[in-house]
Amino acid sequence: MRGFIRELSKNKVMFLMLAPVVVFFAIFAYVPMAGVYYAFTNYDPNVSMFKNEFVGMQNFDFLFESGALWTITRNTILYNLAFIFIGNFLQIVCAIFLSELPGKWFKKTAQSVMFLPYFISFVLVGAFVFNLFSTDNGVVNTLLEKLGMEPYDFYLNTAPWKYIIVFFNVWKGLGYGTVIYLAAIMSISDEYHEAAKIDGASIFQRIRFITIPMLMPTFILLLLLALGGILKGQFDLFYQIVGDNGMLFDATDVIDTYVFRALTGNFDVGMGTAAGFYQSFFGLILVLSVNYIIRKTREDYAVF
Amino acid sequence: MRIKTEKSTVAFNTIGYIVLTFLTVICLIPFWVVLTGSVTPELEIINEGFKLWPNELTFEAYRSMMTNPGVIVRAYEVSIVLTVTGTALSLFLTAMAGYVLSRKDFKYRNGFSFYIYFTLLFSGGLIPWYILIVKDLQMKDSYMALLLPFLVSAWNIILMKGFMKSIPEDINESAKIDGAGDFTIFIKLILPLSTPGLATIGLFVALQYWNEWFLANLFITTADKYPLQFLLYRTLASAEALKTNIALSLNADTKPPSETLKMAAAVVATGPIVFLYPFVQRFFVKGLLIGSVKG
């Protein structure tokens, strides 16, 4: 403690420079952590936090028994896996083409256009979905009718939404991820490719045996980081696309949307906090295990 | 000299052009459909639905929006002020923290780094956070609720610290010998040297403030405090937010369009980003390249 005080007076300015951020996280991140106590109570808005009636694991029991926890966990994990694998696959493909194709103008245009979705709000993505899939006026139904087919009521059927949600997520992140992989490709020394060319390797062979193996560390790092956050994710995307359409929840509800509804729909504080706590707790365990794996395999990439 | 192109290279190029063209078109189609949707006559949409290619062009939706532009102008004001203030403040705090944590002679840098990093690992969740802001901080329906909750992010501080670590430590020492204080060093030497990092993180933050609708959805109840994207969200949800305002300024019989109005609102709310982004994109790509090469 003495050492800390001496350090404090010696480096007053630096402590002052750090102070706003420290205070910010104390208020907006650490205080709410104490709020997980709500998960074990029967919430009453009129009393202060620790005066709420303590009910033990009752909220968690109810979540388990209602089956909700299973559905939202399964959906969250499956969606994230689809996002990770389909997203990274397309990003790698685009990055390889952008680095190898001739035609500067074409590549610049393609890259710019693919980056565009990254910049728009999820509200606009919601507008796209409405415009494309709305039952009465949607573009898809207009096209189906033109082809003499029956219109399809997207908002009553769960089946297509998995694809729509995955599509728009991949669509929005394509340009951003492509740039990351492009950076990785650009850091590969030209000598490898030159040597392979002299040995008579075709472009497919060079990509197969040089580029892709060299991209693997980047992919694995992104993969591990994403796996750590697999219980979280993309509230904006789900909420703007599906909203409060209860018909589709079986295929579209994830932990984040469930907690949001507990807050804004029925203000079920105990249950919503319990679901959030479950997400955060298992998320923490996942991150720690993933970091452990990174440290074992590639020490310099470990986050801590 | 003629360069002989191998057959496999020709095949590769063909596939490449096809795939990239396809993806480019896919990325553009939604934008196109919203744009054409906003200039199709309302009746055509009701009868035949949204189309890739409207039979007729009309600017009716834009015209009726302009009969009472107050709502939109107000939302623009809120979003612009919020983006500018939020980004400036956030960047300043993030840079200061990043600088202190990048200083090797700052003894507690690991402890404080973990204090900040831990907030990414574990959180109390949405509901305790909401109760804090509404009940304890009393920020419901205030601009503070739009500005403060996401002001600094642990992730950006870590990125900033990474950028600043690449600035040679000697600069601090030689400036200190010349009698400069830590804050002066930060403002006069470190900030100018960190421009690429500042630009990249600044753009991340600006984009986040500009596209913000979530905080408004939770905390804002007064219509003239709506930021742009939240106004758009309300318009899409019902078209009422805009329609009632427009109907007030029209005579009672004329009904403002609603389907095309939604699309026009989407265009108006998104316009600036689409025009700015080619310029912004360059910085972004550069920043990302620097950032990811460093790891």
Interface residues (C-beta under 8 A of the other chain):
Chain A: F4 E7 N11 V13 M14 L16 M17 L18 P20 V21 V22 F24 F25 I27 F28 A29 Y30 V31 P32 M33 A34 G35 V36 Y38 P45 L90 V93 C94 F97 L98 E100 L101 P102 G103 F106 K107 T109 A110 S112 V113 M114 F115 L116 P117 F119 I120 S121 F122 V123 L124 V125 G126 A127 F128 F130 N131 L132 S134 D136 N137 G138 V139 N141 T142 E145 W171 L174 G175 Y176 V179 I180 L182 A183 A184 M186 S187 S202 I203 F204 T218 F235 D236 Q240 G243 D256 V259 F260 A262 L263 T264 V269 G272 T273 A275 G276 F277 Q279 S280 F281 G283 L284 V287 L288 D300 Y301 V303 F304
Chain B: E6 S8 T9 F12 N13 G16 Y17 V19 L20 T21 L23 T24 I26 C27 L28 P30 F31 V33 V34 G37 I45 I46 E48 G49 F50 K51 L52 L93 T94 M96 A97 Y99 V100 L101 R103 F106 K107 Y108 F112 F114 Y115 I116 Y117 T119 L121 F122 S123 G124 G125 L126 I127 P128 W129 Y130 I131 L132 K135 D136 L137 L148 P149 L151 V152 A154 I157 G181 D182 F183 F186 L207 W210 N211 E212 W213 F214 L218 Q229 F230 L232 Y233 L236 A237 E259 K262 M263 A266 A269 T270 I273 V274 Y277 P278 V280 Q281 F284 V285 L288 L289 S292 V293 G295
